[in-house]
Each structure stands twice: as structure tokens, then as C-alpha cells.
Amino acid sequence: MLLSSKNVDVHVERRLDTPCITFIFKGKFTQEASELSTQAWQEHFTNLPNQKFAMIWDCQQMTGFEMSARREWLKHMHILYKQIDRVIVISDSVLIRGAARLMLKLFSFKSELYESDVKVWEVYPEYV
């Protein structure tokens, strides 16, 4: 586990065909949670500079986000985008999926949005 906090947990796993860094968002994604999680993410990427990662944003427990948290997150995505293979977003919230879709349009890597982790399993059976 790279980070365990009130609003976000970050861990690395080998669920897919490439190493994954998984973010489990809980409650409201705050500026503080964004700073903590991007620091953990950046340190991990820095330790493995030639490795690409799939990023899983598990937003199933997320209730919302602060705009400042989103800006901090985007800043780090711009800095570290070369190590991102793809982003998988999981949320049953149309609002959260829509916000993620807008953010991800700024980048050229593959992105996928799912309503539940069950939908991810259908595409990636090794995710289970």
C-alpha cells in the first residue's frame, strides 16, 4: 500500500497485463487527499522511470470532489503522462464519469469508463 487515508487509498498490484496503480476514492476528494495521493503516485513512478502503468480510479465510494483537488490531479497527470499506459475509471455516478471523461480527453493514452467493477471484469477477467 502506497497510501491509506480517510479519502483515498493508493496501492500497486498486478491485476492486468501491465502493473496497476489503483486509487480507491472515499467520500469527497479534497485538496489534501489530492496532494497526498499525487505525492505517493509521483514517488512510485519516479522509482520506476521506464515503467508504464495502468491506472485504476475506483470512484465507487466517491461522493464528489473539490475543483482544487481536480486541478492538482491534472497537474500531476501532465507531469507523469509518459508513464501512463491507460486509465480505467469505475463509478456509477454520471457526474463523476463525465468529469473524468473531460479530464482524460486532454491526454492521448487509452481511457475506459465503467459503471461498476463487474463491467470491468467482463472486459478484463484477470481484474477479479
Summary of the structure (lengths in Angstrom):
residues: 128
radius of gyration: 13.3
end to end distance: 18.3
largest distance: 35.2
contacts: 384
relative contact order: 0.16
helix: 43%
strand: 34%
